[in-house]
Amino acid sequence: MRLCGNSITFQHYTAEEACQRLARAGCNAVEMWPPHLAGCPTPALLNQFRDFAAELGLELWGYNAVGADYFQPFGSQANYDRTLAGLKADVDHALELGVEDLMVWEGLRPPDSDMPDADLLAVLVALFTEAIDYARPKGVRFSAEPHPFTLGMNNGFMKQLCDRLDRAHFGVLFDFCHYGVGQPETYVDAIYDLGSRIEHLHYSDTDGVTSELHYPPGKGLLDLAAMNQALKAIGFAGTSTLDMYGYPVPEQGYIWGLPIYREALIEIGIADVDD
């Protein structure tokens, strides 16, 4: 059973320390945050980092470039081109790391802009169509992670974006904390609404208020049982990460959260009891 943590949870530590703490807490896989890999600018160094992670018992899974500074596709052709170049560079970096799942976001509404949603959607469809055309032959898949303050927290907008793209290479990253804050009354309904478009989970809990504060499962306010049931009902068969980003004692958060997370994976039906 893959029990995946994310290195961004330990953003104030080196990549070495982040991986050591995840392994010590009981994870056997890690979703990497690009700034943690800044010290590995060559494929040879990335290979050595992968060897280091393997010695800790960690599989490298996924490349989390959500919120990258380059992602500002609206307003001008230069903005669009810079964003597309950033996505392509992250595709290549993910492959150099040896992973094929690239996590991004779908963007912020431009400040002081009155662009209609239909125009914003058209830009994103064009952008991701080009990015997917680049990534598809390389085997890389995108998942976009809506936040309470991004365009995709509107389910209708996110559904249209997904449905106009190659679904084999684009889907929703459903972050429990973000939806609990962004849709406090309807976060379970959002699972049913988005349905098969959900490709990856950031499993966590939340206080229902703070967007970037991911609680260990069971330490917040979410109805996790209802969320698990909803994911099972839609036939979710994707991947997942236990996300502790923002939690003040993240290593302990993983120790508290991993047993609940493990049982959730079994309940949802994406892991075997004997794994």
Backbone as JSON, one array per atom type, in Angstrom:
{
  "sequence": "MRLCGNSITFQHYTAEEACQRLARAGCNAVEMWPPHLAGCPTPALLNQFRDFAAELGLELWGYNAVGADYFQPFGSQANYDRTLAGLKADVDHALELGVEDLMVWEGLRPPDSDMPDADLLAVLVALFTEAIDYARPKGVRFSAEPHPFTLGMNNGFMKQLCDRLDRAHFGVLFDFCHYGVGQPETYVDAIYDLGSRIEHLHYSDTDGVTSELHYPPGKGLLDLAAMNQALKAIGFAGTSTLDMYGYPVPEQGYIWGLPIYREALIEIGIADVDD",
  "N": [[0.84, -1.19, 0.0], [0.63, 2.13, -0.96], [1.69, 4.73, 1.0], [1.69, 7.84, 0.92], [3.42, 10.83, 1.48], [3.92, 14.45, 1.42], [6.59, 16.51, 0.38], [6.47, 19.27, 0.61], [5.15, 19.82, 2.92], [7.15, 19.91, 4.77], [8.47, 22.33, 4.27], [10.29, 24.13, 5.34], [12.53, 22.75, 5.86], [15.47, 21.01, 4.67], [15.56, 19.07, 1.6], [16.61, 16.57, 2.19], [16.16, 16.36, 4.99], [13.37, 16.57, 5.01], [12.54, 14.23, 3.68], [13.63, 12.29, 5.37], [12.13, 12.74, 7.7], [9.52, 12.16, 6.82], [9.81, 9.42, 6.22], [10.46, 8.45, 8.74], [8.1, 8.91, 10.07], [6.44, 7.04, 8.95], [5.7, 6.96, 6.26], [5.86, 5.62, 2.92], [6.28, 6.65, 0.46], [6.8, 9.64, -1.49], [5.65, 12.8, -2.48], [7.07, 15.2, -4.42], [8.21, 18.56, -3.93], [9.04, 21.19, -6.06], [10.97, 23.35, -5.23], [12.44, 21.96, -3.29], [14.12, 20.48, -4.79], [15.99, 22.08, -5.87], [18.69, 21.93, -5.41], [19.49, 19.91, -7.02], [20.35, 20.13, -9.91], [20.94, 18.65, -12.18], [20.37, 15.69, -14.22], [21.92, 13.55, -13.24], [22.33, 14.18, -10.53], [19.68, 14.15, -9.68], [19.15, 11.45, -10.0], [20.8, 10.43, -7.99], [19.54, 11.54, -5.8], [17.14, 10.16, -5.95], [18.09, 7.6, -5.39], [18.87, 8.0, -2.75], [16.34, 8.5, -1.54], [15.18, 6.0, -1.97], [16.75, 4.37, -0.34], [15.81, 5.18, 2.09], [13.39, 3.96, 2.01], [11.46, 5.18, 0.51], [9.36, 5.68, -2.17], [9.59, 7.74, -5.0], [7.01, 9.75, -5.9], [5.14, 11.65, -7.99], [5.09, 15.19, -8.76], [4.9, 18.22, -7.42], [3.94, 21.11, -8.52], [2.17, 23.08, -7.9], [0.87, 26.35, -7.74], [3.06, 27.65, -8.82], [5.19, 30.4, -9.59], [5.3, 31.15, -12.26], [2.8, 30.68, -13.3], [0.7, 32.46, -14.76], [-1.34, 33.0, -16.91], [-3.04, 34.85, -18.12], [-4.07, 37.93, -19.76], [-2.02, 38.79, -21.55], [-0.16, 37.88, -24.52], [2.47, 37.37, -23.94], [2.37, 36.64, -21.23], [0.9, 34.28, -21.43], [2.61, 32.7, -23.04], [4.85, 32.5, -21.38], [3.79, 31.07, -19.25], [3.09, 28.65, -20.5], [5.64, 27.79, -21.25], [6.71, 27.38, -18.72], [5.11, 25.24, -17.79], [5.87, 23.24, -19.61], [8.58, 23.01, -18.96], [8.35, 21.99, -16.38], [7.18, 19.53, -16.92], [9.36, 18.25, -18.15], [11.2, 18.29, -16.04], [9.91, 16.71, -14.15], [10.02, 14.24, -15.44], [12.78, 13.86, -15.52], [13.15, 13.46, -12.84], [11.93, 11.07, -12.61], [9.19, 10.63, -12.44], [5.7, 10.68, -13.38], [3.43, 12.09, -12.85], [2.15, 15.2, -12.68], [1.43, 17.89, -10.75], [-0.46, 20.83, -10.82], [-1.87, 24.17, -10.87], [-5.02, 25.75, -11.68], [-5.24, 28.41, -11.83], [-5.51, 31.92, -10.92], [-8.09, 34.38, -10.82], [-7.49, 37.22, -12.77], [-6.23, 40.15, -11.16], [-8.15, 43.14, -10.84], [-9.48, 42.76, -13.21], [-12.0, 42.35, -15.66], [-12.54, 40.15, -17.16], [-14.7, 37.84, -18.65], [-15.91, 34.68, -17.36], [-16.08, 32.8, -19.39], [-14.13, 33.6, -21.2], [-11.8, 33.38, -19.68], [-11.85, 30.65, -19.28], [-11.51, 29.78, -21.92], [-8.87, 30.56, -22.44], [-7.48, 28.9, -20.63], [-8.2, 26.37, -21.57], [-6.95, 26.39, -24.09], [-4.29, 26.73, -23.26], [-3.75, 24.4, -21.65], [-4.32, 22.46, -23.53], [-2.19, 22.75, -25.33], [-0.09, 22.22, -23.55], [-0.64, 19.58, -22.83], [-0.4, 18.34, -25.3], [2.33, 18.47, -25.53], [3.11, 16.98, -23.32], [1.9, 14.48, -23.55], [3.18, 12.55, -25.39], [5.33, 11.96, -23.8], [4.3, 10.69, -21.69], [3.33, 11.98, -19.43], [1.03, 13.13, -16.98], [-1.38, 15.63, -16.08], [-2.7, 17.06, -13.09], [-4.97, 19.31, -11.74], [-5.21, 21.54, -9.04], [-7.73, 22.92, -7.39], [-8.1, 25.8, -5.29], [-9.54, 27.61, -2.49], [-9.52, 30.21, -3.46], [-9.14, 30.14, -6.19], [-9.95, 29.73, -9.71], [-11.07, 27.23, -10.26], [-12.49, 26.38, -8.03], [-15.09, 26.82, -8.43], [-17.38, 24.55, -9.3], [-18.7, 24.14, -11.75], [-17.13, 25.54, -13.58], [-14.71, 24.11, -13.35], [-15.49, 21.58, -14.2], [-16.14, 22.07, -16.87], [-13.63, 22.78, -17.84], [-12.17, 20.37, -17.51], [-13.69, 18.69, -19.18], [-13.23, 19.59, -21.69], [-10.73, 18.88, -22.32], [-8.1, 16.42, -22.82], [-8.97, 13.71, -21.14], [-7.47, 11.59, -20.32], [-5.11, 12.68, -19.66], [-5.49, 14.79, -17.99], [-6.92, 15.97, -15.01], [-8.77, 16.43, -11.91], [-7.27, 17.47, -8.94], [-8.26, 16.77, -5.88], [-8.36, 18.41, -3.02], [-8.83, 17.88, 0.31], [-8.8, 19.75, 2.43], [-8.86, 22.26, 1.06], [-11.34, 22.15, -0.27], [-13.01, 21.84, 1.91], [-12.78, 24.33, 3.09], [-13.33, 26.09, 0.96], [-15.83, 25.22, 0.06], [-17.71, 24.94, 2.35], [-20.22, 23.94, 3.07], [-20.85, 22.16, 1.12], [-18.87, 20.32, 0.44], [-18.85, 17.52, 0.35], [-20.85, 17.02, -1.53], [-19.52, 18.11, -3.71], [-17.73, 16.13, -4.44], [-19.39, 14.16, -5.57], [-20.39, 15.71, -7.66], [-18.14, 16.43, -9.23], [-17.16, 13.9, -9.77], [-15.91, 11.37, -11.87], [-13.9, 12.94, -12.81], [-12.11, 13.5, -10.85], [-8.86, 12.78, -10.06], [-6.73, 12.61, -8.3], [-6.08, 12.71, -4.78], [-5.6, 14.97, -2.12], [-5.43, 14.07, 0.88], [-6.75, 15.03, 3.95], [-7.59, 17.0, 6.85], [-9.49, 19.78, 8.18], [-9.92, 23.06, 9.69], [-12.02, 24.33, 8.62], [-11.81, 26.95, 7.95], [-9.24, 27.99, 7.44], [-7.35, 28.21, 4.64], [-4.82, 27.1, 3.9], [-4.08, 25.33, 5.86], [-3.6, 22.24, 6.75], [-5.0, 19.76, 8.49], [-4.29, 16.77, 10.44], [-6.05, 13.77, 9.53], [-9.09, 13.41, 11.25], [-8.55, 15.27, 13.2], [-9.73, 17.61, 12.62], [-12.67, 19.24, 11.27], [-14.04, 17.98, 9.23], [-16.41, 15.76, 7.67], [-15.25, 12.95, 7.34], [-15.96, 10.3, 6.94], [-18.24, 10.5, 5.33], [-17.08, 11.62, 3.09], [-15.29, 9.63, 2.29], [-17.18, 7.66, 1.64], [-18.47, 8.92, -0.48], [-16.42, 9.05, -2.38], [-16.03, 6.33, -2.8], [-18.51, 5.73, -3.89], [-18.51, 7.08, -6.35], [-16.75, 5.57, -7.67], [-14.03, 6.05, -7.42], [-10.72, 5.63, -8.45], [-8.18, 6.52, -8.36], [-5.16, 8.13, -7.29], [-3.39, 9.13, -4.25], [-2.37, 11.39, -1.62], [-1.27, 11.91, 1.67], [-1.69, 14.88, 3.18], [-0.09, 17.29, 5.02], [0.4, 19.97, 4.94], [1.19, 23.1, 6.3], [0.53, 22.43, 8.9], [1.37, 22.72, 12.34], [2.92, 20.81, 13.72], [4.1, 18.74, 11.88], [5.37, 16.19, 11.54], [4.46, 14.69, 13.71], [1.82, 14.93, 13.03], [1.64, 13.25, 10.78], [2.16, 10.82, 12.04], [-0.08, 10.61, 13.71], [-2.04, 10.68, 11.71], [-1.61, 8.73, 9.68], [-2.56, 6.0, 10.3], [-5.38, 6.37, 10.17], [-5.64, 7.34, 7.59], [-4.71, 5.12, 6.15], [-6.74, 3.24, 6.66], [-8.81, 4.6, 5.43], [-8.09, 4.46, 2.71], [-8.48, 1.78, 2.25], [-11.22, 1.61, 2.79], [-12.3, 3.29, 0.78], [-11.59, 1.81, -1.38], [-9.23, 1.65, -2.82], [-7.0, 0.36, -2.03], [-5.69, -2.73, -0.87], [-6.63, -4.8, 1.91], [-4.59, -6.41, 2.85], [-2.3, -5.2, 1.98]],
  "CA": [[0.0, 0.0, 0.0], [1.4, 3.37, -1.0], [1.36, 5.73, 2.01], [2.47, 8.93, 0.35], [3.42, 12.16, 2.07], [4.45, 15.45, 0.5], [7.75, 17.2, 0.95], [6.16, 20.67, 0.88], [4.78, 19.9, 4.33], [8.38, 20.25, 5.5], [9.08, 23.32, 3.38], [11.35, 24.86, 6.03], [13.64, 21.82, 6.02], [16.07, 20.58, 3.41], [14.95, 17.87, 1.01], [17.1, 15.43, 2.95], [15.44, 16.28, 6.26], [11.95, 16.32, 4.73], [12.36, 12.81, 3.38], [13.92, 11.53, 6.59], [11.0, 12.88, 8.63], [8.4, 11.4, 6.27], [10.08, 8.0, 6.4], [10.41, 8.15, 10.17], [6.69, 8.92, 10.48], [5.77, 5.84, 8.44], [5.39, 7.02, 4.83], [6.72, 4.84, 2.04], [6.36, 7.35, -0.81], [6.84, 11.09, -1.29], [5.32, 13.73, -3.55], [8.14, 16.18, -4.26], [7.99, 19.98, -4.17], [10.19, 21.61, -6.85], [12.07, 24.03, -4.53], [13.27, 21.0, -2.58], [15.03, 19.85, -5.74], [16.85, 23.12, -6.45], [20.07, 21.5, -5.28], [19.74, 18.79, -7.95], [20.09, 20.73, -11.22], [21.28, 17.76, -13.3], [19.79, 14.35, -14.11], [22.76, 12.68, -12.41], [22.03, 14.46, -9.13], [18.34, 13.66, -9.41], [19.27, 10.0, -9.83], [21.37, 10.18, -6.67], [18.49, 11.84, -4.83], [16.2, 9.03, -5.99], [18.73, 6.51, -4.65], [18.77, 8.36, -1.33], [14.97, 8.25, -1.1], [14.96, 4.55, -1.96], [17.4, 3.83, 0.85], [14.9, 5.47, 3.21], [12.15, 3.23, 1.8], [10.5, 6.09, -0.08], [9.15, 5.79, -3.62], [9.29, 9.09, -5.48], [5.73, 9.75, -6.62], [4.52, 12.93, -8.24], [5.85, 16.44, -8.78], [3.87, 19.19, -7.04], [4.29, 22.47, -8.92], [0.99, 23.92, -7.69], [1.18, 27.69, -7.27], [4.32, 28.16, -9.37], [5.14, 31.82, -9.92], [5.13, 31.37, -13.69], [1.45, 30.39, -13.78], [-0.09, 33.68, -14.92], [-1.54, 32.93, -18.37], [-4.03, 35.79, -18.62], [-3.74, 39.34, -19.92], [-1.17, 39.08, -22.71], [0.46, 36.71, -25.15], [3.72, 37.09, -23.22], [2.0, 35.89, -20.03], [0.5, 32.94, -21.87], [3.79, 31.97, -23.5], [5.69, 32.22, -20.21], [3.13, 30.0, -18.49], [3.24, 27.4, -21.25], [7.04, 27.38, -21.13], [6.88, 26.85, -17.37], [4.5, 23.91, -17.73], [6.72, 22.3, -20.36], [9.8, 22.78, -18.18], [8.02, 21.11, -15.27], [7.04, 18.19, -17.5], [10.69, 17.68, -18.34], [11.84, 18.08, -14.74], [9.26, 15.55, -13.55], [10.56, 13.04, -16.08], [14.16, 13.7, -15.04], [13.04, 12.91, -11.5], [11.45, 9.7, -12.74], [7.76, 10.56, -12.13], [4.86, 11.02, -14.52], [2.24, 12.8, -12.38], [2.51, 16.59, -12.47], [0.37, 18.65, -10.11], [-0.4, 22.25, -11.12], [-3.19, 24.72, -10.57], [-5.75, 26.25, -12.83], [-5.05, 29.84, -11.92], [-6.24, 32.96, -10.22], [-8.72, 35.43, -11.61], [-6.56, 38.35, -12.8], [-6.69, 41.29, -10.37], [-8.64, 44.31, -11.57], [-9.87, 42.35, -14.56], [-13.41, 41.98, -15.81], [-12.66, 39.08, -18.15], [-15.76, 36.87, -18.35], [-15.45, 33.32, -17.11], [-15.95, 32.07, -20.65], [-12.85, 33.96, -21.79], [-10.77, 32.76, -18.84], [-11.89, 29.22, -19.59], [-10.94, 29.56, -23.25], [-7.42, 30.66, -22.32], [-6.98, 27.71, -19.94], [-8.34, 25.23, -22.47], [-5.88, 26.49, -25.08], [-3.01, 26.51, -22.57], [-3.56, 23.0, -21.26], [-4.27, 21.64, -24.74], [-0.8, 22.78, -25.81], [0.77, 21.54, -22.57], [-0.91, 18.14, -22.93], [0.21, 17.87, -26.55], [3.76, 18.32, -25.25], [3.33, 15.97, -22.28], [1.32, 13.17, -23.88], [4.16, 11.57, -25.89], [6.28, 11.66, -22.74], [3.6, 9.9, -20.69], [3.07, 12.77, -18.22], [-0.36, 13.52, -16.76], [-1.61, 16.8, -15.25], [-3.87, 17.22, -12.25], [-5.07, 20.7, -11.3], [-5.68, 21.59, -7.65], [-8.44, 24.13, -7.0], [-8.01, 26.36, -3.95], [-10.72, 28.45, -2.26], [-9.39, 31.5, -4.14], [-8.83, 29.96, -7.61], [-11.1, 29.63, -10.6], [-11.66, 25.89, -10.28], [-13.36, 26.08, -6.89], [-16.43, 26.78, -9.04], [-17.46, 23.21, -9.89], [-19.08, 24.21, -13.15], [-15.94, 25.96, -14.33], [-13.73, 23.02, -13.37], [-16.02, 20.5, -15.03], [-15.99, 22.46, -18.27], [-12.2, 22.69, -18.19], [-11.83, 18.96, -17.66], [-14.41, 18.03, -20.26], [-12.73, 20.09, -22.98], [-9.35, 18.44, -22.44], [-7.87, 14.97, -22.89], [-9.16, 13.25, -19.77], [-6.41, 10.65, -19.97], [-3.92, 13.43, -19.27], [-5.85, 15.95, -17.18], [-8.01, 15.73, -14.07], [-8.86, 17.27, -10.72], [-6.66, 17.12, -7.66], [-9.25, 17.15, -4.87], [-7.72, 18.62, -1.72], [-9.89, 17.89, 1.32], [-8.76, 21.01, 3.16], [-9.29, 23.37, 0.22], [-12.78, 22.08, -0.51], [-13.67, 22.09, 3.19], [-12.8, 25.79, 3.31], [-13.96, 26.77, -0.18], [-17.23, 24.8, -0.04], [-17.91, 24.36, 3.68], [-21.52, 23.26, 3.18], [-21.1, 21.27, -0.03], [-17.65, 19.63, 0.01], [-19.18, 16.13, -0.01], [-21.57, 17.11, -2.81], [-18.55, 18.4, -4.77], [-17.16, 14.86, -4.9], [-20.36, 13.57, -6.49], [-20.53, 16.6, -8.81], [-16.95, 16.3, -10.07], [-17.18, 12.5, -10.19], [-14.74, 10.69, -12.42], [-12.86, 13.91, -13.13], [-11.15, 13.49, -9.74], [-7.79, 11.83, -10.35], [-5.79, 12.51, -7.19], [-6.55, 13.28, -3.53], [-4.79, 15.4, -0.99], [-6.26, 13.65, 2.01], [-6.42, 15.8, 5.15], [-8.74, 17.55, 7.56], [-9.43, 21.24, 8.18], [-10.75, 23.79, 10.64], [-13.12, 24.9, 7.87], [-11.6, 28.39, 7.81], [-7.89, 28.36, 7.0], [-7.16, 27.53, 3.37], [-3.56, 26.38, 3.74], [-3.79, 24.61, 7.1], [-4.08, 20.86, 6.56], [-4.97, 19.02, 9.75], [-4.32, 15.31, 10.31], [-7.42, 13.22, 9.54], [-9.67, 13.21, 12.57], [-8.24, 16.38, 14.1], [-10.47, 18.78, 12.17], [-14.13, 19.27, 11.31], [-14.65, 17.35, 8.07], [-17.08, 14.46, 7.77], [-14.4, 12.1, 6.51], [-16.7, 9.08, 6.57], [-19.1, 10.82, 4.19], [-16.21, 11.85, 1.94], [-14.85, 8.3, 1.86], [-18.3, 6.99, 1.0], [-18.71, 9.56, -1.77], [-15.37, 8.6, -3.3], [-16.34, 4.94, -3.16], [-19.72, 5.71, -4.72], [-18.2, 7.52, -7.72], [-15.8, 4.63, -8.25], [-12.69, 6.64, -7.47], [-9.67, 4.62, -8.58], [-6.96, 7.26, -8.59], [-4.04, 8.11, -6.37], [-3.63, 10.0, -3.11], [-1.29, 11.8, -0.75], [-1.66, 12.46, 2.97], [-1.16, 16.24, 3.12], [-0.03, 17.98, 6.31], [0.95, 21.3, 4.7], [0.75, 24.16, 7.2], [0.29, 21.96, 10.26], [2.55, 23.15, 13.11], [3.74, 19.66, 14.12], [3.76, 17.85, 10.77], [5.8, 14.81, 11.72], [3.47, 14.09, 14.6], [0.58, 14.85, 12.27], [1.68, 12.02, 10.0], [2.05, 9.68, 12.96], [-1.49, 10.52, 14.07], [-2.94, 10.56, 10.57], [-1.39, 7.6, 8.77], [-3.48, 4.86, 10.49], [-6.71, 6.73, 9.67], [-5.49, 7.41, 6.14], [-4.61, 3.76, 5.63], [-8.07, 2.65, 6.69], [-9.62, 5.28, 4.43], [-7.76, 3.91, 1.4], [-9.16, 0.48, 2.18], [-12.67, 1.86, 2.72], [-12.61, 3.83, -0.53], [-11.42, 0.71, -2.3], [-8.04, 1.82, -3.67], [-5.9, -0.4, -1.44], [-6.11, -4.01, -0.32], [-6.46, -4.94, 3.34], [-3.33, -7.1, 3.14], [-1.14, -4.45, 1.46]],
  "C": [[0.88, 1.25, 0.0], [0.84, 4.35, 0.04], [2.23, 6.94, 1.72], [2.3, 10.2, 1.17], [3.94, 13.17, 1.06], [5.56, 16.27, 1.15], [7.46, 18.65, 1.28], [5.68, 20.87, 2.32], [5.97, 20.33, 5.18], [9.17, 21.29, 4.71], [10.24, 24.07, 4.02], [12.58, 23.99, 6.32], [14.27, 21.55, 4.66], [15.32, 19.37, 2.88], [15.36, 16.63, 1.77], [16.31, 15.26, 4.24], [13.97, 15.98, 6.05], [11.7, 14.84, 4.5], [12.62, 11.95, 4.61], [12.73, 11.58, 7.55], [9.77, 12.13, 8.13], [8.6, 9.91, 6.48], [9.95, 7.61, 7.86], [8.96, 8.09, 10.67], [5.91, 7.73, 9.97], [5.36, 5.89, 6.99], [6.34, 6.12, 4.05], [6.8, 5.43, 0.64], [6.32, 8.85, -0.52], [6.52, 11.81, -2.59], [6.25, 14.93, -3.4], [7.69, 17.59, -4.67], [9.21, 20.54, -4.91], [11.29, 22.38, -6.1], [12.97, 23.09, -3.72], [14.32, 20.37, -3.49], [15.98, 20.85, -6.38], [18.32, 22.74, -6.4], [20.44, 20.34, -6.19], [19.49, 19.26, -9.38], [20.4, 19.84, -12.41], [20.6, 16.41, -13.12], [20.6, 13.42, -13.21], [22.47, 12.91, -10.93], [20.62, 14.02, -8.75], [18.34, 12.15, -9.22], [19.82, 9.66, -8.45], [20.36, 10.5, -5.57], [17.47, 10.7, -4.78], [16.77, 7.84, -5.25], [18.65, 6.76, -3.14], [17.37, 8.07, -0.79], [14.69, 6.76, -1.0], [15.59, 3.9, -0.74], [16.59, 4.11, 2.12], [13.6, 4.67, 3.12], [11.07, 4.08, 1.18], [10.51, 5.97, -1.6], [8.94, 7.26, -3.96], [8.02, 9.03, -6.31], [5.25, 11.2, -6.77], [5.43, 14.13, -8.05], [4.85, 17.57, -8.59], [4.34, 20.61, -7.33], [3.11, 23.43, -8.77], [1.43, 25.29, -7.16], [2.49, 28.25, -7.79], [4.16, 29.61, -9.82], [4.86, 32.07, -11.4], [3.69, 31.27, -14.14], [0.58, 31.65, -13.73], [-0.42, 33.83, -16.4], [-2.4, 34.04, -18.96], [-3.42, 37.17, -18.89], [-2.9, 39.68, -21.12], [-0.61, 37.79, -23.28], [1.75, 36.35, -24.43], [3.44, 36.3, -21.95], [1.67, 34.45, -20.37], [1.73, 32.12, -22.24], [4.71, 31.6, -22.33], [5.1, 31.09, -19.39], [3.28, 28.67, -19.2], [4.67, 26.89, -21.15], [7.31, 26.79, -19.75], [6.29, 25.46, -17.22], [5.36, 22.88, -18.45], [8.0, 21.99, -19.58], [9.52, 21.85, -17.0], [7.75, 19.68, -15.74], [8.41, 17.53, -17.61], [11.38, 17.39, -17.01], [11.23, 16.88, -14.03], [9.84, 14.26, -14.13], [12.0, 12.8, -15.66], [14.18, 13.12, -13.63], [12.57, 11.47, -11.52], [9.99, 9.53, -12.39], [6.96, 11.08, -13.32], [3.59, 11.77, -14.13], [2.65, 14.2, -11.96], [1.3, 17.35, -11.95], [0.58, 20.14, -10.33], [-1.68, 22.89, -10.57], [-3.76, 25.37, -11.81], [-5.83, 27.77, -12.83], [-5.99, 30.72, -11.14], [-6.96, 33.87, -11.22], [-7.79, 36.64, -11.61], [-7.09, 39.53, -11.97], [-7.11, 42.45, -11.27], [-8.99, 43.99, -13.01], [-11.34, 41.99, -14.58], [-13.6, 40.94, -16.9], [-13.78, 38.12, -17.77], [-15.18, 35.47, -18.13], [-15.24, 32.55, -18.4], [-14.6, 32.37, -21.32], [-11.7, 33.37, -21.0], [-10.69, 31.27, -19.14], [-11.24, 28.94, -20.94], [-9.42, 29.63, -23.22], [-6.85, 29.39, -21.69], [-7.1, 26.47, -20.81], [-7.22, 25.24, -23.51], [-4.52, 26.17, -24.44], [-2.78, 25.04, -22.28], [-3.6, 22.07, -22.48], [-2.85, 21.59, -25.29], [0.13, 22.04, -24.85], [0.59, 20.03, -22.65], [-0.31, 17.58, -24.21], [1.72, 17.65, -26.37], [4.0, 17.14, -24.31], [2.9, 14.57, -22.69], [2.35, 12.18, -24.41], [5.18, 11.15, -24.84], [5.64, 10.85, -21.61], [3.26, 10.65, -19.4], [1.61, 13.19, -18.18], [-0.4, 14.75, -15.84], [-2.8, 16.58, -14.33], [-3.84, 18.62, -11.68], [-5.77, 20.76, -9.96], [-6.39, 22.91, -7.34], [-8.2, 24.5, -5.53], [-9.25, 27.23, -3.73], [-10.71, 29.76, -3.05], [-9.06, 31.37, -5.62], [-10.09, 29.67, -8.41], [-11.82, 28.29, -10.48], [-12.47, 25.53, -9.07], [-14.83, 26.2, -7.29], [-16.54, 25.45, -9.79], [-17.8, 23.25, -11.37], [-17.92, 24.59, -14.04], [-14.96, 24.8, -14.45], [-14.21, 21.86, -14.23], [-15.87, 20.82, -16.51], [-14.53, 22.36, -18.71], [-11.8, 21.24, -18.42], [-12.44, 18.36, -18.92], [-13.97, 18.5, -21.64], [-11.27, 19.7, -23.22], [-9.29, 16.92, -22.53], [-7.9, 14.42, -21.48], [-8.12, 12.21, -19.36], [-5.18, 11.36, -19.44], [-4.24, 14.67, -18.46], [-7.03, 15.59, -16.28], [-7.91, 16.66, -12.88], [-8.05, 16.65, -9.59], [-7.58, 17.66, -6.58], [-8.57, 17.2, -3.51], [-8.81, 18.79, -0.66], [-9.95, 19.22, 2.06], [-9.32, 22.15, 2.31], [-10.79, 23.34, -0.03], [-13.56, 22.28, 0.78], [-13.77, 23.55, 3.52], [-13.57, 26.49, 2.21], [-15.43, 26.43, -0.36], [-17.65, 24.16, 1.28], [-19.22, 23.61, 3.85], [-21.7, 22.16, 2.13], [-19.87, 20.47, -0.45], [-17.9, 18.16, -0.31], [-19.91, 16.11, -1.35], [-20.6, 17.35, -3.96], [-17.92, 17.13, -5.3], [-18.1, 14.2, -5.9], [-20.44, 14.39, -7.78], [-19.35, 16.45, -9.76], [-16.76, 14.87, -10.57], [-15.86, 11.98, -10.71], [-13.64, 11.65, -12.84], [-11.79, 13.96, -12.04], [-10.13, 12.39, -9.99], [-6.85, 11.61, -9.17], [-6.41, 13.2, -5.98], [-5.39, 13.83, -2.73], [-5.65, 15.2, 0.24], [-5.81, 14.41, 3.26], [-7.71, 16.17, 5.85], [-8.55, 19.06, 7.62], [-10.26, 21.82, 9.32], [-11.93, 24.46, 9.95], [-12.95, 26.37, 7.56], [-10.3, 28.71, 7.08], [-7.48, 27.54, 5.79], [-5.92, 26.64, 3.33], [-3.14, 25.61, 5.0], [-4.42, 23.23, 7.04], [-3.89, 20.08, 7.85], [-4.8, 17.52, 9.47], [-5.78, 14.83, 10.28], [-7.89, 12.94, 10.96], [-9.42, 14.32, 13.55], [-8.97, 17.66, 13.71], [-11.97, 18.56, 12.19], [-14.8, 18.51, 10.16], [-15.36, 16.04, 8.43], [-16.34, 13.5, 6.84], [-15.12, 10.83, 6.08], [-17.58, 9.34, 5.36], [-18.27, 11.04, 2.93], [-15.69, 10.51, 1.39], [-15.96, 7.58, 1.1], [-18.59, 7.58, -0.37], [-17.67, 9.12, -2.8], [-15.6, 7.16, -3.73], [-17.52, 4.89, -4.13], [-19.44, 6.14, -6.15], [-17.2, 6.59, -8.4], [-14.4, 5.19, -8.36], [-11.64, 5.53, -7.48], [-8.32, 5.26, -8.81], [-5.93, 7.09, -7.5], [-4.28, 9.13, -5.26], [-2.35, 10.28, -2.35], [-1.89, 12.27, 0.57], [-0.93, 13.79, 3.12], [-1.24, 16.89, 4.49], [0.47, 19.42, 6.16], [0.33, 22.34, 5.65], [0.55, 23.73, 8.63], [1.53, 22.21, 11.11], [3.45, 22.02, 13.59], [3.54, 18.56, 13.08], [4.2, 16.41, 10.94], [4.84, 14.06, 12.63], [2.13, 13.96, 13.89], [0.52, 13.61, 11.4], [1.53, 10.79, 10.9], [0.6, 9.49, 13.4], [-2.35, 10.12, 12.88], [-2.81, 9.32, 9.73], [-2.31, 6.41, 9.04], [-4.88, 5.15, 9.97], [-6.7, 6.77, 8.15], [-5.46, 6.02, 5.52], [-5.98, 3.1, 5.6], [-8.99, 3.3, 5.66], [-9.35, 4.73, 3.03], [-8.44, 2.56, 1.2], [-10.66, 0.68, 2.01], [-13.08, 2.37, 1.35], [-12.49, 2.75, -1.59], [-10.23, 0.84, -3.22], [-6.8, 1.18, -3.04], [-6.47, -1.67, -0.84], [-5.81, -4.07, 1.18], [-5.09, -5.51, 3.68], [-2.1, -6.34, 2.64], [-0.28, -3.92, 2.59]]
}
